[in-house]
Amino acid sequence: MMRVGTRFASFFVLTMAYVGCRGDETTPSTGPDGAAAGSGAGTGGAAGAAGSTGTGGTGGNSGVGGTGGNASGTGGATPRDASADPPDARGIDAPVVTGPRFCDRPGSVRFTASGTTVVPGDAGADKLAYLQLPAGFCAHYFANVPNTRQMRFAPGGELFVASPTKGTTGGGNGGRAAIVILPDDNGDGVADSTITFIDNLPATQGILFTKDHFYYQNDTAIWRMPYARGARAPTASELVANVTIFPSDLHWPKTLDEADDGTIYVGNGGNDGDSCLPGRPFMGGILQLDGTAGGTPVAKGFRNPIAVRCQRGHNLCFAAELAKDYSAMGEVGGREKIAPIRAGDDWGFPCCYGRDLPEAPNQDCSTIVPEDVAFLIGDTPFAFDFEPGKWAAPYTGSLFIPLHGAAGSWNGARVVAVSVDPATGIPGRGSDLLMSNQGAVTDFATGWDDKTYGHGRPAAITFAPDGRMFLGNDNDGSIVWIAPLDLE
């Protein structure tokens, strides 16, 4: 995808870096929603599946381009209840209730080689008229939580959402100062209600489920409480750590995740104007929650590690780093990046923009860690997650990243996919530093930056274990899910 914006090129090692407006520090503009999505699903569909009990029905879900209703089954398939499924190895993220294929549910906007159709029967499809996906996928409106900043699935399948009110780098308004729950008990693909789980949390973003506990951020403090499958009311909390090693009033979010080996990492933001000090002490970086009062530093040299996420199966964790404003000017070569979390790594800020690119005079930047996945300053990777193995190639196991886009223009707001080596779990090498995608980076979902300012910007992402991708929007609060047409 080629994009034109207020960015100027300078050659740097792998590709070229560009300057753009900061995409993560802005107050949103508003505008009317786009026109309603096209409607008119076909009348065909797959034959009814046989099951062990019940009587198959006649007719059925609207298909795309067929010539008849679903055939009668000889015992129609019975919806599967998530409570009967075993949890994963860590005891979390059990599947939600399933029934027919997700993209057959009313309100699904289906993208096919022959065009876009809508499954009739739900009023939410018009909210997705702007969205563009590859053929073979659908999108569905799920809920609205103002200033959605992070989402995680509970062991029982409920979606938890962090909605802060403290001034955030995304510019979202109307937050609830709370962590809320969005259950879908009837499995229709739309949240049944919005349940306040914990309130009075103006500065919350990081949330995490482990095997036995729910962790959450309250400003500099990380708390946890025992959590049992299906719980929708909090229990007594205990303080895990108070991360005050280097406070930032602007980059206050502290996202966290658990590695396969049980290590919990948390991000800590620095400030744009931080000075390069002798010895490069820890300011912005990644810490480990290990029982110490404030956590133990693991990796340093970050300006704003806005998201932390672990890839399952290889004991690997990563951070999304938002680099210094306007640091792509001239020959400095700043860029956003996805950074692996490894003990002892130094990513350079505020002394270096990158390897061999000093920000401060007389700095040796030869040992700064080079990145494999990089983005234009202003594209702003706000979050990321890994596809859990439910999607077909070329997206199986891929890293998906919502890009928040540039301030003012929202240019570059989209979701990209990055291929991941299945043997190592390492994302492929790629970037969009040439004003178009290079290497392992490809556009997946687009439409937010259509100059109308009517659709907000993608900010949060999490995959449900059943394979659906959930996207949260901090500017207009909308939460949608995306799935392959054949996912069930």
C-alpha positions as CSV (number, residue, x, y, z in Angstrom):
1,M,0.0,0.0,0.0
2,M,1.5,3.3,-1.1
3,R,0.9,6.3,1.1
4,V,1.8,9.9,0.6
5,G,2.2,12.2,3.7
6,T,4.4,14.9,5.2
7,R,7.5,12.7,5.4
8,F,10.9,13.2,3.8
9,A,13.4,10.4,3.0
10,S,16.9,9.7,4.3
11,F,18.8,6.6,3.6
12,F,19.4,4.2,6.5
13,V,21.0,0.7,6.4
14,L,18.1,-1.6,5.5
15,T,15.7,0.9,3.8
16,M,14.8,4.6,4.2
17,A,13.3,6.4,7.1
18,Y,10.7,9.2,7.0
19,V,9.4,11.9,9.2
20,G,5.7,11.9,10.1
21,C,3.4,13.5,12.6
22,R,3.3,11.7,15.9
23,G,0.3,9.4,15.7
24,D,-0.1,8.6,19.4
25,E,-0.5,12.0,20.9
26,T,-3.6,13.8,19.6
27,T,-7.1,14.8,20.2
28,P,-9.4,13.1,17.7
29,S,-11.5,14.9,15.1
30,T,-15.0,13.6,14.5
31,G,-17.0,13.3,11.4
32,P,-20.0,11.4,10.0
33,D,-19.8,7.7,9.5
34,G,-19.4,6.5,5.9
35,A,-22.3,5.1,3.9
36,A,-23.9,1.9,4.9
37,A,-22.3,-1.4,3.8
38,G,-23.7,-3.1,0.8
39,S,-26.4,-5.7,1.6
40,G,-28.0,-8.7,0.0
41,A,-26.6,-12.1,1.0
42,G,-27.1,-14.9,-1.5
43,T,-29.7,-17.5,-0.9
44,G,-27.5,-20.5,-0.9
45,G,-25.5,-22.2,1.8
46,A,-23.9,-25.4,2.9
47,A,-25.9,-28.5,3.7
48,G,-26.9,-29.0,7.3
49,A,-24.2,-31.0,9.2
50,A,-25.2,-34.2,10.9
51,G,-25.0,-34.5,14.6
52,S,-25.6,-37.0,17.3
53,T,-28.8,-35.5,18.6
54,G,-31.8,-33.5,17.5
55,T,-33.6,-33.1,14.2
56,G,-32.1,-31.2,11.4
57,G,-33.9,-28.0,10.4
58,T,-34.9,-26.9,7.0
59,G,-33.7,-23.7,5.4
60,G,-30.8,-22.1,7.3
61,N,-28.2,-19.4,7.2
62,S,-27.9,-17.1,4.3
63,G,-25.1,-18.1,2.0
64,V,-23.2,-16.1,-0.6
65,G,-24.1,-16.9,-4.2
66,G,-25.8,-20.3,-3.7
67,T,-29.2,-21.5,-5.0
68,G,-31.1,-23.0,-2.1
69,G,-31.6,-23.2,1.6
70,N,-29.5,-25.5,3.8
71,A,-30.5,-29.1,3.5
72,S,-32.3,-30.8,6.4
73,G,-29.8,-32.6,8.6
74,T,-30.4,-36.0,10.2
75,G,-29.7,-34.7,13.6
76,G,-28.5,-31.1,13.4
77,A,-25.2,-30.0,15.0
78,T,-25.5,-28.9,18.6
79,P,-23.7,-25.7,19.7
80,R,-20.6,-26.4,21.7
81,D,-20.4,-25.1,25.3
82,A,-17.0,-23.6,26.2
83,S,-17.4,-24.9,29.8
84,A,-16.8,-28.4,28.5
85,D,-13.5,-27.6,26.8
86,P,-10.2,-28.1,28.6
87,P,-8.1,-25.0,29.2
88,D,-4.7,-24.5,27.6
89,A,-1.5,-25.5,29.3
90,R,-1.6,-22.5,31.5
91,G,-5.3,-22.8,32.3
92,I,-6.4,-19.6,30.6
93,D,-8.2,-18.4,27.4
94,A,-10.8,-21.1,27.0
95,P,-12.9,-20.9,23.8
96,V,-16.2,-19.0,23.7
97,V,-19.5,-20.6,22.8
98,T,-19.6,-21.7,19.1
99,G,-22.5,-22.8,16.9
100,P,-22.7,-22.1,13.1
101,R,-19.8,-20.6,11.3
102,F,-19.1,-17.2,12.8
103,C,-19.4,-15.4,9.4
104,D,-22.9,-16.8,8.9
105,R,-24.2,-14.9,12.0
106,P,-26.6,-12.0,11.3
107,G,-24.8,-8.7,10.8
108,S,-21.6,-10.3,9.4
109,V,-20.0,-8.2,6.6
110,R,-18.6,-10.9,4.2
111,F,-15.7,-10.1,1.8
112,T,-15.6,-12.4,-1.2
113,A,-13.9,-12.5,-4.6
114,S,-17.3,-11.5,-6.1
115,G,-17.9,-8.6,-3.7
116,T,-19.1,-7.6,-0.3
117,T,-22.4,-8.9,1.2
118,V,-24.1,-8.6,4.6
119,V,-25.9,-11.4,6.4
120,P,-29.3,-9.8,7.2
121,G,-30.7,-9.5,10.7
122,D,-28.5,-7.3,12.7
123,A,-28.2,-3.5,12.8
124,G,-24.5,-3.3,13.5
125,A,-23.3,-3.9,9.9
126,D,-23.7,-0.3,8.9
127,K,-21.0,0.7,11.4
128,L,-18.4,-1.3,9.3
129,A,-19.1,0.2,5.9
130,Y,-15.6,1.8,5.8
131,L,-13.7,-1.4,6.5
132,Q,-11.8,-3.3,3.8
133,L,-10.6,-6.9,4.3
134,P,-9.1,-9.5,2.0
135,A,-11.5,-11.8,0.3
136,G,-12.3,-14.8,2.4
137,F,-12.9,-12.9,5.7
138,C,-15.8,-11.3,7.5
139,A,-16.2,-8.6,10.1
140,H,-18.9,-8.1,12.8
141,Y,-19.7,-5.4,15.2
142,F,-19.4,-6.5,18.8
143,A,-19.7,-3.7,21.4
144,N,-18.7,-0.1,22.3
145,V,-16.5,0.8,25.2
146,P,-15.2,4.4,25.1
147,N,-11.4,4.7,25.0
148,T,-10.8,1.0,24.6
149,R,-7.1,0.6,25.3
150,Q,-6.5,-3.1,26.0
151,M,-8.5,-6.3,25.7
152,R,-8.0,-9.8,27.1
153,F,-10.1,-12.9,27.2
154,A,-10.9,-14.5,30.5
155,P,-10.8,-18.3,31.0
156,G,-14.6,-18.5,30.6
157,G,-14.6,-16.7,27.3
158,E,-15.6,-13.2,28.4
159,L,-13.8,-10.2,26.9
160,F,-12.3,-7.8,29.5
161,V,-11.6,-4.3,28.4
162,A,-9.4,-1.5,30.0
163,S,-11.0,1.9,29.6
164,P,-9.0,4.7,31.3
165,T,-9.8,8.4,31.7
166,K,-6.3,9.8,32.4
167,G,-4.9,11.7,29.5
168,T,-3.6,9.1,27.1
169,T,-1.3,9.1,24.1
170,G,-4.2,8.0,21.9
171,G,-6.4,11.0,22.3
172,G,-9.5,8.8,23.2
173,N,-12.3,10.5,25.2
174,G,-15.1,9.4,27.4
175,G,-13.4,6.5,29.1
176,R,-15.0,4.7,32.0
177,A,-12.1,4.8,34.5
178,A,-12.7,1.1,34.8
179,I,-12.1,-2.5,33.6
180,V,-15.3,-3.8,32.1
181,I,-16.5,-7.3,31.0
182,L,-18.3,-8.0,27.7
183,P,-19.9,-11.4,27.8
184,D,-21.5,-13.1,24.8
185,D,-23.4,-15.9,26.6
186,N,-25.8,-16.6,23.8
187,G,-23.0,-16.8,21.2
188,D,-24.6,-14.5,18.7
189,G,-21.4,-12.6,18.1
190,V,-22.6,-9.4,20.0
191,A,-21.8,-8.5,23.6
192,D,-24.9,-9.1,25.8
193,S,-24.1,-6.3,28.2
194,T,-21.3,-4.2,29.7
195,I,-20.4,-5.2,33.2
196,T,-18.2,-3.0,35.4
197,F,-15.6,-5.3,36.9
198,I,-13.3,-2.8,38.7
199,D,-14.0,1.0,38.8
200,N,-12.2,4.1,40.0
201,L,-9.2,3.3,37.8
202,P,-8.5,6.4,35.8
203,A,-5.0,5.2,34.8
204,T,-5.4,1.6,33.8
205,Q,-4.3,-0.2,30.6
206,G,-2.3,-3.3,31.4
207,I,-4.5,-6.4,32.1
208,L,-3.5,-10.0,32.1
209,F,-5.0,-13.4,33.0
210,T,-2.6,-16.1,34.2
211,K,-3.6,-19.6,35.3
212,D,-4.9,-18.6,38.7
213,H,-4.9,-14.8,38.8
214,F,-6.1,-11.6,37.1
215,Y,-3.4,-8.8,37.0
216,Y,-4.3,-5.2,36.3
217,Q,-2.7,-1.7,36.3
218,N,-3.6,1.1,38.6
219,D,-1.3,3.9,37.5
220,T,2.2,2.9,38.7
221,A,0.9,-0.1,40.7
222,I,0.4,-3.6,39.4
223,W,-2.2,-5.5,41.4
224,R,-3.6,-9.1,41.2
225,M,-6.5,-11.1,42.5
226,P,-7.4,-14.8,42.5
227,Y,-9.6,-15.5,39.5
228,A,-11.8,-18.4,38.9
229,R,-13.3,-19.3,35.5
230,G,-16.6,-17.5,34.9
231,A,-16.1,-14.9,37.7
232,R,-17.7,-11.5,36.9
233,A,-17.1,-9.8,40.2
234,P,-13.7,-8.9,41.7
235,T,-12.1,-10.6,44.8
236,A,-9.6,-9.0,47.2
237,S,-6.5,-7.7,45.4
238,E,-2.9,-7.7,46.5
239,L,-0.1,-5.4,45.4
240,V,2.4,-7.1,43.1
241,A,4.8,-4.2,42.3
242,N,4.8,-0.4,42.3
243,V,6.8,0.5,39.2
244,T,8.3,3.8,40.0
245,I,11.9,3.3,38.8
246,F,11.3,6.1,36.3
247,P,7.9,7.8,36.1
248,S,6.3,9.4,33.1
249,D,3.1,11.3,33.3
250,L,2.4,11.0,29.6
251,H,3.7,7.5,28.8
252,W,2.1,6.0,31.9
253,P,0.5,2.8,30.4
254,K,2.1,-0.4,31.8
255,T,1.1,-3.3,29.6
256,L,2.2,-6.8,30.6
257,D,2.2,-10.4,29.5
258,E,3.3,-13.8,30.7
259,A,5.9,-15.9,28.9
260,D,5.6,-19.6,28.5
261,D,8.0,-20.1,31.4
262,G,5.8,-18.0,33.7
263,T,7.9,-14.8,33.7
264,I,5.7,-11.7,33.6
265,Y,7.1,-8.7,31.8
266,V,5.8,-5.1,32.1
267,G,6.6,-2.0,30.1
268,N,7.7,1.3,31.6
269,G,7.6,4.5,29.5
270,G,10.2,7.3,29.3
271,N,9.8,10.9,28.1
272,D,10.4,12.5,24.7
273,G,12.8,15.0,26.3
274,D,14.8,12.6,28.4
275,S,18.5,13.5,28.5
276,C,21.3,11.1,27.6
277,L,23.0,10.4,31.0
278,P,26.4,8.8,31.6
279,G,26.1,5.0,31.8
280,R,22.7,5.1,30.1
281,P,20.6,4.3,33.2
282,F,17.3,2.6,33.0
283,M,14.4,5.0,32.2
284,G,12.0,3.6,29.6
285,G,12.2,-0.1,29.3
286,I,11.0,-3.6,30.2
287,L,10.9,-5.0,33.8
288,Q,10.3,-8.4,35.2
289,L,7.8,-8.9,38.0
290,D,9.8,-11.1,40.3
291,G,8.6,-10.3,43.8
292,T,10.7,-7.2,44.3
293,A,9.0,-4.0,45.3
294,G,9.3,-2.3,41.9
295,G,10.2,-5.1,39.5
296,T,13.7,-5.8,38.0
297,P,14.9,-4.2,34.8
298,V,15.4,-6.5,31.9
299,A,15.9,-4.3,28.8
300,K,16.4,-0.5,28.5
301,G,16.6,2.2,25.9
302,F,12.9,2.5,25.1
303,R,10.9,5.8,24.8
304,N,7.4,4.3,25.0
305,P,7.0,0.5,25.0
306,I,3.2,0.9,24.6
307,A,2.5,-2.8,24.3
308,V,4.0,-6.1,25.6
309,R,2.9,-9.5,24.2
310,C,4.2,-13.0,24.3
311,Q,4.2,-15.5,21.5
312,R,3.1,-19.0,22.6
313,G,5.2,-22.1,22.0
314,H,8.7,-20.6,21.8
315,N,8.9,-18.7,25.1
316,L,9.3,-15.4,23.3
317,C,8.0,-12.0,24.2
318,F,8.0,-8.7,22.4
319,A,7.3,-4.9,22.9
320,A,6.0,-2.3,20.5
321,E,8.2,0.7,20.8
322,L,7.0,4.2,19.8
323,A,10.2,6.2,18.9
324,K,11.0,9.8,19.4
325,D,8.8,12.4,17.8
326,Y,10.2,13.7,14.4
327,S,13.3,11.5,14.8
328,A,13.2,10.5,11.2
329,M,14.3,14.0,10.1
330,G,17.5,14.4,8.3
331,E,19.9,11.5,8.7
332,V,18.9,10.3,12.2
333,G,16.7,7.4,11.0
334,G,14.3,7.0,13.9
335,R,11.4,4.6,13.4
336,E,8.8,2.7,15.4
337,K,9.5,-1.0,15.9
338,I,8.5,-4.4,17.3
339,A,11.3,-5.3,19.7
340,P,12.1,-8.8,21.1
341,I,12.4,-8.8,24.9
342,R,15.8,-10.1,25.9
343,A,17.8,-9.6,29.1
344,G,20.5,-7.0,28.8
345,D,19.4,-5.5,25.5
346,D,19.8,-1.7,25.0
347,W,17.5,-0.1,22.3
348,G,19.3,3.2,22.5
349,F,16.9,5.9,23.6
350,P,17.6,8.7,24.6
351,C,21.3,8.4,23.5
352,C,20.9,6.7,20.2
353,Y,18.2,6.5,17.5
354,G,19.5,3.1,16.4
355,R,22.7,1.2,15.8
356,D,25.4,3.6,14.8
357,L,23.0,6.5,14.9
358,P,23.8,8.7,17.9
359,E,21.3,11.2,19.2
360,A,23.6,12.8,21.7
361,P,27.2,13.8,20.9
362,N,30.1,11.4,21.4
363,Q,27.9,8.4,21.9
364,D,29.0,4.9,20.9
365,C,25.9,3.4,19.4
366,S,27.6,0.3,17.8
367,T,26.1,-2.1,20.4
368,I,22.5,-0.9,20.0
369,V,20.1,-3.7,19.1
370,P,18.9,-3.6,15.4
371,E,15.2,-4.3,14.8
372,D,13.6,-6.6,12.3
373,V,10.1,-5.1,12.1
374,A,10.0,-1.3,11.7
375,F,7.5,1.4,10.8
376,L,7.4,5.1,9.8
377,I,7.4,7.5,12.7
378,G,3.7,8.3,13.0
379,D,2.3,5.0,11.8
380,T,2.4,4.1,15.6
381,P,2.0,0.4,16.4
382,F,-0.3,0.6,19.3
383,A,-0.7,-3.1,20.1
384,F,-0.2,-6.5,18.6
385,D,-1.1,-10.2,19.0
386,F,-0.3,-13.5,17.3
387,E,-2.8,-15.6,15.4
388,P,-3.3,-18.8,17.4
389,G,-3.2,-21.2,14.5
390,K,-6.9,-21.2,13.4
391,W,-6.4,-19.3,10.2
392,A,-5.2,-20.8,6.9
393,A,-2.0,-19.7,5.1
394,P,-0.7,-17.1,4.5
395,Y,-1.9,-15.8,7.9
396,T,-1.3,-18.9,10.1
397,G,0.5,-17.8,13.2
398,S,1.1,-14.3,11.9
399,L,1.8,-11.2,14.0
400,F,-1.0,-8.7,13.6
401,I,-0.4,-5.0,14.5
402,P,-3.0,-2.2,14.7
403,L,-1.3,1.0,13.4
404,H,-2.9,4.1,15.0
405,G,-1.9,6.5,12.3
406,A,-0.4,10.0,12.2
407,A,-1.8,12.9,14.2
408,G,-4.0,15.2,12.3
409,S,-4.2,13.2,9.1
410,W,-4.6,9.7,10.6
411,N,-2.6,8.6,7.6
412,G,-1.4,5.1,7.9
413,A,-4.1,3.9,10.3
414,R,-4.7,0.2,9.5
415,V,-3.9,-3.3,10.6
416,V,-0.9,-5.1,9.1
417,A,0.2,-8.7,9.2
418,V,3.8,-9.9,9.7
419,S,4.7,-13.5,8.8
420,V,6.3,-15.5,11.6
421,D,8.7,-18.4,11.2
422,P,6.8,-21.4,12.6
423,A,10.0,-23.1,13.7
424,T,11.5,-20.2,15.7
425,G,8.5,-18.0,16.5
426,I,10.5,-15.0,15.2
427,P,8.7,-12.4,13.0
428,G,10.0,-12.0,9.5
429,R,12.1,-9.0,8.6
430,G,10.2,-6.1,7.1
431,S,9.1,-2.5,7.3
432,D,7.1,0.2,5.6
433,L,9.9,2.7,5.6
434,L,9.9,3.1,1.9
435,M,6.3,4.5,2.0
436,S,5.1,1.0,1.0
437,N,5.3,-2.4,2.7
438,Q,8.5,-4.3,2.4
439,G,9.5,-7.9,3.2
440,A,7.3,-9.7,5.8
441,V,4.9,-6.8,6.3
442,T,1.5,-6.7,4.4
443,D,-1.7,-4.7,4.9
444,F,-4.6,-6.7,6.2
445,A,-7.4,-4.3,7.3
446,T,-7.8,-0.8,5.9
447,G,-10.3,2.0,5.7
448,W,-9.8,4.1,8.8
449,D,-7.7,6.8,7.1
450,D,-10.2,7.9,4.5
451,K,-9.9,11.6,5.5
452,T,-13.4,11.6,7.0
453,Y,-12.3,11.1,10.6
454,G,-15.5,9.2,11.0
455,H,-14.3,5.7,12.1
456,G,-11.8,6.3,14.9
457,R,-8.5,4.4,14.8
458,P,-7.5,0.9,15.7
459,A,-5.8,0.8,19.0
460,A,-6.2,-2.6,20.7
461,I,-6.2,-6.2,19.5
462,T,-6.6,-9.7,21.0
463,F,-7.3,-13.0,19.4
464,A,-10.0,-15.2,20.9
465,P,-8.9,-18.8,21.3
466,D,-11.7,-19.7,18.8
467,G,-9.7,-17.8,16.2
468,R,-11.6,-14.5,15.9
469,M,-9.5,-11.3,15.9
470,F,-11.0,-8.6,18.1
471,L,-10.1,-5.0,17.4
472,G,-10.7,-2.1,19.8
473,N,-10.9,1.6,18.9
474,D,-9.9,4.2,21.4
475,N,-11.3,7.1,19.5
476,D,-14.9,6.0,18.9
477,G,-15.0,3.0,21.3
478,S,-16.1,0.5,18.8
479,I,-15.0,-3.2,19.1
480,V,-15.3,-5.5,16.2
481,W,-14.2,-9.0,15.4
482,I,-12.8,-10.5,12.2
483,A,-12.8,-14.1,11.1
484,P,-12.2,-16.3,8.0
485,L,-15.4,-17.2,6.3
486,D,-15.0,-20.9,7.1
487,L,-14.2,-20.5,10.8
488,E,-16.5,-22.2,13.2
